């Protein structure tokens, strides 16, 4: 797989994992009973975005490494898979 293909696959994996990780461990302002003026009560009280970005990156690297090893040893051939 070329470098450009690897970058595209990593970005796709990262985005999918990010949307899986974002709603985890969210406490809304309404549940916390501290609603900031001008915000939606369902907005997260503490979103912890940097922590979620880090977890997303680690999980994406692991998934990408598995996919990269499978394609390197030709256990998974993406060109044949997508050409059918």
Secondary structure, 3 states (H helix, E strand, C coil): CCHHHHHHHHHHHHHHHHHHHCCCCCCEHHHHCCCCCCCCCCCECCCCHHHHHHHHHHHHHHHHHHHHHHHHCCCCCHHHHHHC
